[in-house]
Amino acid sequence: MAARSLPPDLYINRELSWIAFNKRVLSQALDQRTPLLEQAKFSAIFSNNLDEFFMVRVASLKSQVEAGLSKASADGRTPQQQLTAIRSTLIPLLEEQQTHYRSYLKTELRKHSVQLLDYPQLNEQQRLWIDNFFQTAIFPVLTPLAVDPAHPFPFVSNLSLNVAALVVDPDSGQRQLARVKVPQKMLPRFVAIPTDLSDAEQEPLHTAVPLEQVVAFNIGLLFPGMTVEGHYFFRVTRDADLELRDLEADDLMIAIEQGLHKRRMGGEVVRLEVANEMPDDVLEMLMEGMSVSEDDLYRIDGPLGLDDLFSLLALPLDGLKDEQLSGHTHSSLVRTQRGLLEDGSIKEEEFQSIFSVIRRRDVLLHHPYDLFSTSVEEFINQAADDPDVMGIKMTLYRTSKDSSIIAALIRAAENGKQVMALVELKARFDEDNNIQWAKHLESSGVHVVYGVIGLKTHTKIVLVVRREKQRLRSYVHIGTGNYNSKTSKLYTDVGLLSARPELGQDLVELFNYLTGFSKQQSFRKLLVAPVTLRKGMEGLIRREIRHAKQGLGGHIRAKMNSLVDPAIVALLYEASQAGVVIELIIRGMCCLYPGREGISETITVVSIIGRYLEHSRIFWFGNNGDPEIYIGSADWMPRNLDRRVEAVAPVEEPELREHLERLLDRYLHDDQGTWEMLSDGSFTQRKPLRSGEHVQTSLGKHWRQGLPAAKAPKTASRKP
């Protein structure tokens, strides 16, 4: 099979594969072995993921349909066929989510003294309190907007929660529609009621009622002298993808700021969610007013926008959450912590600079088990303050709002160092945050660039240049995750701290490519997109094919977020047919079919969905008993291989390589929180060994203590 010719029936539609991933997320919420508040979290993640999916992926397909484009996807579906399949696949999942919320989550939370009440369930005291709260804290900011010939249909902003009120004039009998926007950004979604107002035998820990119900059941106050015949909830999702043609933009930042304004205003409506009880005549007025078709309508039997269930995690009920896990300082870096030196925890003679440790050997990090703050942040902080450091260069894709890394870069510039930050302004849904950081850095003396025209810079790299004994030495960090202290506690990522000269020189040249007019076409160690990454990865796969055909065995293990690229999928099928054993750990979209006779018999796929977001990318190639392993920021997707700047680095120290091999083995063979992909593209869940355990807990423990020896590969891939 040619690597670039892939029959449609051997490729899973990427949109449906994404929905299958989000279904696995929802399954964590529906699984009664998941702690109760974690169930609420996973349900919220499901909704949040779905919002972004509609704003970007569905919006793109709808744009193609409206433009009259009918080009089929790799699986042979037209844009309209994909939209139809998306809708039919999602509807039963939304019903499952709402059934879980109504019939299980609320009931079980009540057993733990958490009452999520509907307004009609309030007792008289609670109702008086809520009504007073409405008049004092909500009523003054509400704006009822009538819909009639004198008042055109009001603009409904993206992801806003709204009340459609059917109002009747008692004198004329005329019925009229009005829209009231629920002030979600100003007030919590679930309004807490004093617990001492409860008439339960035992005072509850927490009592709350949805904000939209507080508005709806008091909405008559907005229409004095009129009769409110009914109130009904609805929510709108709009196209939020930014179309940026930076070749035509004189100033990329201005172009993006203008694009963000358009996003806030909102593009075309791509989804209308309505409460199931909304009558047809009201629904018709909404659909006509917003030009929504039946295909974009979703009737919901329960509260809209369940992403707000995230707020329940703030409740002080540790027994209903995952066990708190705290990371540790990497064993190689314990004596490098300036904070411990300053507070007297270690003596001056015991302290080592982080550079002296990295000079001796590479350091492999695994977050959140290895603390980000005492590794990556410590590295950048020491670089900022070290008088021998001449320059710091790094990429910033997504960073936290209270970033100590930003503060360190500014401090380094103030200390007279050459500091360059590549801030990716096109990081989706973080554009505004990155614009503010870019302005702040620039005003503080940091050289700020926005990357290569036409490409998104997704790579996670830091270069520190230090003067040592009349020469310059480069220190690097190459990782799979963002330089973000918040997500470093929620995502699993790996990273490499190294002083290897070839890696340092590669990063020097890569940063020249990013900031200047370099047309670098080769690198010593790094595989760099869009220059060498695709060719390099395909070459590594082809080498395993050659070894398998020569009877030497072939073996590939790869962990990533998504496998979508048709050429890579076709090449993996070719490798399987040659006898290469291929073991894949794909969290999200996976567009190949494993285990198909004569096609992919030697391919297995597992997906890990658990308490942490599996974000690391690791690529292992058996190489006839002399394995090579790479880490980096790129998935096997066309965008990562062809349209982004990515860097994937080899891990060469034998001990570190073995660490990653054992980690991959743990992912592949652990029974906790793992889903296996079947030959028809569906997934089946491996059952946890003990109730409530998650795969990341096990991985974290074994990462710290040393993983057991990896299992032997299924084919001979060792040198004789």
N, C-alpha and C positions, 0 to 999 in steps of 0.2 A: 504493500500500500504506500503510495507516495505521501510524503509528510505533509504536503499542502493540498491534497485532495481528500476531503472528508465527506462521505455520504451523509445526507441530512438525518437519516435514521440512526446514525451513530453519535449524534450530538444532542445533548439535552439543552433545551431552551434556557438561556441564562436567566430570564425573568422568572420562569417557573422554578428554576433551581434556587433562586433567591427566596422565593416564597416557601420552598421546602425547608430552607435554612430557618426562616422566621417561624415556621411551624415547629421546628425543634426547640426554638426559644419558648414558644407558647407551651410546649409540652412540659417544660420545666415548671411553669406556673400550674399546670393541671395535675402534675405528679404530687400526690399527697405526701410523699416522702420528703419533698422540699419544704423547709421551714415556712411557716405561714406568711410572715412578712416578706420572705424571699419570693414566695409565690406572687405577691403583689408587685414586687420589683420586676419579675420576669414578664408579667402581664403588661406593665408599664413600658418595658423595653420593646415588647412586641408592637405596641401601639406607636411608640416613638419611631421605631424602624419603618413602620408602615407609612407614617406621615412623610418621611424623607423619600421613600420609594415612590409615592404618588407625585411628590413635588418634582422629582428628577426623572425617574425611569418612565412612569406612566405619562408624564407631561411630554417627554421626548417622543414616545410612540404616538400620542395624539397629534403632535405637531407634524409627524410624518404622514399621518392619515389626512390631516387637513391640507397638507401640501400636495396631496395626490400621489405620494410615493408608495410604491407597492413592492419594493425590493425585499426579498425574503431574507430572514435571518439564517444563520448557519444550520438551523434545524428545519428550514423550509417553510416557516410561518411568515405570513405577511404581517405588517404592523397591526392591522385590524384583527387578524386571527389571534395575535398575541394578546391584544386587549380583551378579547372575548374569553380567552383561556384564563387570563389573570382574574377576571371578575368571577368566573364560575369556580375557580379554585379558592378564592378568598372568602366567599360568602359563608361556607360552612365553618371556616376557622373563626370568623367574627362571631358566629352563633355560639361556638364552643367557649370563646373568651367571655361572652356575656353570661352564659349559663354558669360558668365557674364563679364569676363575680357575684351574681345574684343568689345562687343556690348553695354555694360552698364557702367562698371567702368571707362574705359578710356574716354568715351563720357561725363559722368557726371563730372569727374574731370576737363575736359577741360572747362566746364561751370564755374568752380571755379578757373580758371587761372592756372591749373596744366596740362601741356602738356607732355604726355608720347608718344613720337613720334617714328615711325619706321624710319630707316635710309633713305629710299626713300622719306620720307615726308619732309626732311630737306631742307630749302632754301639754296641758294648758300653760304651765309655768314656762316650759321650754319655748312654746310658741310665742308667748308674750316677750320673752327675752330676744328671740330671733327677729320678731317684728320690730322691736325697738332698735335692734342692731341695724336692720335694713334702713330705717328712717334716719338714723344718725350717721351711718358709715357708708351706705350704698346709694340711697335715694338721690342725694344732691349731685352725684356725678353721672347719673344715667341720662341718656338722651333718646327719647322715643322718636322714631322716624316713621312718619305715615307714608303709605304707598297709595297714591291716587293720581288722577290726571294732573293735579297741581304739584305733586311731589313724585318725581321719578324714583324708580327703585334705587334704594341707597346702596353705595358700595359696601361690600362685606369683605373685611380683611382676611388675609390668609390665616388659617387655623384658629380663627376666633370662634367663641361659643356664643350663640345668639338665642333669643327668645322671639318667636313669631307669635304675636298676639292678635287674635281675631276680635275686633272691637265693634260693638253695635250701638248706633245712636237710638236711644229709647223713644225719641220723638218721631223720627223718620223711618226707623227700622233699617236704615242703611248699614250694611256690613262693610268693614274696612280692615285692611291688614296693616299692622305696624311692626317694626323690627326694633328690638332693644338689645344692644350688645352687652354681654356680661363682662364686668371689669376684672378679668382674670389676672392681669399683670399687677393689679393694685392690691388684690386680696387673695388669701389662700383658697384653693378650690374646695376644700372641705372646711367649713366654718365651725370652729370649736365652740361648744356650748358648755357653760359651767356644769361640772359633773354633779354638784349638789342639787341641781334641779331635777335630777332623774328620780323616777318613782320606783326604780328597781330595788329589790331587797338589799342588795349590796351596791354601794356607790361605785359606778364604773370608773375605770382609769381614764377613758377618753370617750367623749361623745361629740359627733359632728354631723352636719347635714350639708349636702352639696350646695355650693354657692348659687348655681343657676336656679335651684328650686327656691332659695330665699328670694331671688328676684321675681321668679314667675308667680309665686303665691302671694306676692305683694304688688303685683304689676298694676292692679286696679288704681293704686294711688297716682300712677302716671297719667291716668285718663279720667279725671274727675267728671262726673255727670254722665259718663258713658258706662256701658255694660261690657265686661270682658267675657266673651262667650267661650274662649278657650285659649290656652297657651301651649306652645309646642317648641321643642328645642331643635336647633339645626347647627351644623358646623360645615365650614367650607375649606377645601384645600385647593391651592392655586399653584400654577407653574412657577417654580422658584429657581430654575436653573439660569445662571448668568451666561449669556452669550457674549464672549469677549473676543474681539478681533484685534489683538494687541499690535499686529503689524500696521493697522490703520490708526491706532491710538497714539497721539503725541505724548501723552502722559498716562501710563498704565494705572497709576493710583487714581487719577481723576476719572478714568473710564470705569474703574471698579466702584468708586464711590457713587457714580451715576447709576451703575447697574444695581447697587444695593438699594438705592432709593426706589428703583422700579420694583425690586423684589418686595420691599416693605409695602409698596402700594399693591403689588400682586399682579401676576399675569392671569392668563385664562383659568377659569375654574376647571379643575380636573377631577374633583370628587365633591359630591354633596351628601353629607350624612344627616339623616333626619331621625327623630324619635319615631318608633314604630307606630305610635298611636296618631300621628299627624294625619288629618283627613285629606282626602284627595283634592278638594278645592283649594285648600291652603298650599298643598304641595305643588299644584299646578301654577299657582301664582309665584311661588319661589323659583320653580324651574324656568318659567317664562322670564321672570325678572333677571335671572342670572344666566340665561341661555344654556341651561343644563339639559342634557338628554337623559333618557332612561338608563342608558349604559353607564352613566356617571353617578347614578343614584344608589345609595346604600341605606336601607332601612335598618336601624339598630334597636334591638329590644333591650334597652338599658341605657346607662349614662354614656354620653359621647366623650371622646378624648380621654381614655383611661390612662394615658401617659402620666396623668397627675397622681396616680397611685404611688409614684415615687415618694411622695411626701410622707407616706405611712412609715417609711423606714426611720423617721425621726422619733418614733414612739419608743419610750424606754422599756422595751420588752426584749431583752437580749435572748431569752429562751425561744423566741420566735424568729430569730435570725441565725445566719451562719455563725459559727464560732469565730471570734475575732482572732485573726492571725497577724502577727507582727513580724516584719522582715528583720534581717540582721545585717550588720556590716560585714561585707565580704572578708573572709579570714585573712587575705593578703593585705587588706587595707585598714585593719584595726589600728595600727600604730601610725597611720597617716592622718588621723583626724585632728585638725587644729582645735576643734572645740574641746576635745578631751585634754589637749595640752593646756589650753587656757583655763579649764576648770580644775586642773591638778590631777585628773584621772590617770594621766601618764606623765612620766618625768621627761625633762628636756632631752636627756641622753637616750631615752627610749623612742622618741619621736623620729619618724622617717618622712621625708617629703614623698608625696605620691609619685613624683617623677622618678625617684630612686627605685621605687618598687617596680614601676612599669619598665624601667631600663633593664632590670634583671630578667623579667619574664612577662609575657602577655597575661592579662587578667580577663577572664571570661565572666560576664555578669548575667544573672538571670533574675529579672524583676518580676514580681515585687518581693521575692524571697531575699534577694540581695537589695538592700535599700538604695534607692536612686539618690537620696540626699547625701549618703556617705560615700558614694562612688562617683557618678557622673557630675553631680553638683559640686562635690568636693574637688574634683579634677579641675573644673572651670573656675571655681573660687580661688584655688591655689594659683592657677595660671594668672588670674587677675591681679593677685597681690605679690607674686614672685618677681623681684627686680631683674632676674635673668631672663624672664619671658619677654620676647620681642614682639610677638604678634599672636593673635587669636582669630581664627576664621571658623564660622559655623553656619549651618543651615537651620532655619526655624520654620517649621511647617504648621504645627499647632502647639501653642504654649499656654500655660496657665496665666490667669490674670494677676496673680501675686508672685510672679516668677522670680526666684532668686537668681536664675541664670541671666535674665535681663539686667538685674541689678549688678551682677558681676561684670557683664560686658561694659556697662556704663562706667563702673569703677575702674576697669582696665583702661578704658579710653582716657579717663581723668588722670590715670597714672602714667600717661604718655605712651602707651603701647599702641601698635597698629592693630585695630580691631575692625573686622568686617563681618557683617551679618547679612546673610541672604534670607530675606523674609518673603515667603511665598504668599503673595497677596491673593492668589486664586485658590487657596485651600477652602473647599466648599463649606459654607456656613460658618467659617471662621474669618471671612474676609474683613469684616469690620474690626474685629479684635486685632488682626494683624496689621491693618492700616494704622491703628492707634499706636501699636508697638513700633512700627517703622518710623513714624513721626517722632516718637519719644526718643528712640535710639539715635536718629539723625541729629536731633537738636542737642544731644549729649556728646556729640563728637564721634560717634560710631559711623563707619562707612557702611551705608545700607544699599544693597542692590536687590533687584526683583527677579533675577534669574534670566534664563535664555528665552528669547522671543519664540512664541509658538509652543513652548514646553512648560509643563508644571514641574517644579523642583520638589520631589518627594523624598529624596535621599536624606538620611539622618547621619550627618558627619560633623566632626570637630577636628580642627587642626591647631595645635599649639606649637609654636616655634620658639625654642629656648637656646640661649647662648651658653655653651659649655666648653671650657678649655679652648678658647679661640676658634670654636667652630659652632655651627648651628645644628641642633638636633630637633627632629620633628617627633611630636607625640600625637597620637590620633585616638579618636573614639569613633567607631562605626557600629551603628545599632539598627535594630528593627523597629524601634518605637520613637515617638515624638519626645522632644525635650520639654516635657510637661510633668510637673511634680504631682499634679492631681491624678492624671491617667496612669502614671507609673505605679500607683497603688491599686489600680483596678484592672490593668492589662498585664498579661504575661509577655515579656519581651526579653531578648538577649542582646548583649552588646560586647564589644571587644575593645579593651584599652591596650595599646601597643606602641612600642618605639621602633618597630621594624623599619629600617631605612626605605625599603621598597614601597611599603604602604604609605610612609610619609611622603615620598616623592610622588606617588600616584595622587595623593590628596592635594599636594601643591599644584600639580598640573590640572586636576579636576576643578579646583577653585579658580585657576586661570581661565579655564573653559567657561565657568559660570559667570565670571565677572568681566571678561575681556572679549577678545575676538579670536581666541584660540579655536582651531579645528582639530583638536586632539583626536586621533583615530586609534590609538592603542595605549594600553596600560600594562604595567608589570604584573600586578597581582589582582587588581580589581576588575570585576566585570561591570561595565558602566552602560546604562541605557541613556540614550538610544543608540550608542555607538557599538558596543561589543557584547552586551548582555544577552540578547537573543541568540546571536551566533555562538556565544560561549556556552549557554545552556544547551542548545541543540547539539553542539559538539560533544558535550559531556554525555548526553543521552546516546548519541551515536557510538561513542566509544564503548558503552555498555553493550550495545547491539553487536559490535564487532567481537567483543569478548565472548558473548553468548554463542555467536555463530562459530567461533573457534573452539568451543567446548570448554572455555575457561570460566563459564558462569558469568552472569550479569546481575547486578542488584542496584536498585535505586530506592531511596527513602526520601520523601520530601514532605515538609510541613509548611503550610501557607494558609492565607485567608481564603483565596479563591483560585480555582483552575478553570479558566474560560477560553484561553487562546486556542483557536481551532488547529493551528499548525502544531502546537505542542501536544494537543490531544491526539492528533493523527500520528505524531511521532511516538507517543507512548503506546498507542495501539501496535505500531510497527515493532517497537521494542518487545512488547508482550508476545507477539507472534514469533519473535526470534528466541524466546525463552527467558527474557530478562524478568526477574522478580521485581515487581514495583509495588511499594507500600506507601500509600498516601494518607496524610492527615490534613484534611481540608475542612476548616471551620464552616465556611459559607458556601458559595456557589461552586458546584463541581459539575462540569458539562460532559464528562465521559461516563460511559457505562462500564463498571468493573465486572469481572467474572463471566464474560460472555464467551461461549464456546467458539474457538477458532478466531476470536477477535481480541479478547482481553482476559484470557483465563488466568494469567499470572498477576493481574492487578487487583489489589484490595484497597478499599477506601474507608476510613473512619472519620467521624466528626466529633469534636469535643465541645460540649456546651455545658458550662458550669459557672461557678461563682466569679471567676475572672474571665475577661475577654481574651481568648487565645489569639495573640497578635504577632507572635514571633514567626519568622520565616527561616527555615533550616533546610538545606539541600545536601544530601549525602549520596555519594556515588562510590560503589564498591571497588572499581578500578583494579580488578584481578588481585584482590588481597591487599592493596595499598590504598585505602580509602581516601577520598578527598571530600571535605565538607565545607560548605559556605553558609554565611548568614548575611542578611541584608533586608532592605525595605521593600523588595519587589515581589509581587505575586506573579503567577504565570497568566497574565491578562494582556491583551493588546495594548492597553493604555500604559501599563508598567514597562512593557518591553519596547514600545515604539514611540510613545507620546509623553513620557516623563523622564526626568533625570533621576536615575536610581544608581546605587552603588551596592554591589554584593562582594563580600570579602572572604577569602579563605581563612579557616582556622587551622593553623599548621602545627602548633605544639601538640605532641601526641597525647598528653594528659588531658588537655582541654578538648581535643577531638573525641577522646574516649568518653568524656563527660557528656558531650552532646549525643554521642551514639547511644549511651545508656538512657538518656532522656527520651530520645526517639523511641527506644524500645519500651519504655514505660508508657508512653502515649499509645503505642500500637497494641499493647497487651493488657493494659489495665482494664478492669471490668467496671470501673466506676464512672458514671456520667458519659459513657461513650456510645456513639451510634454507628452502626455498620451499614454501609451502602450495599444494596442488593443489585443484582444484574439488571433489574427493570428500572433502576434509578431511584427507587424508594429507599427509606432508611428504617432500620429496626434498632431498638435501644437495647444495649447490654444492661442487665440489671445490676445495681450496686450490690456489693458484698454485704454491706450493712446499711440499714436505713439511715438516710440523712448524710451519708458521706458524699464527697465530691472529688473528682479526679485531681483537682488542683491541690487539695489538702494533701493527698498522697504524694503528689509530685514535689510539693514544697518540702515535705519532710525528708524525702529521699535525696532531694537536691542538696540539702544541708548536710546530711549524714553520709552521702555517698551511695549512689544507686547500685543495685546488684549487677552482676555481669550480664551483658546483653545476650539475648538468645541467638543461637547460631542462625545464619540466614538459611532460607529454604533451598537455595541452590548453592553449589560449590562456587564461591567467589573468592577463595583464598589461593594464593600462589602455592604450588606443590612444593 
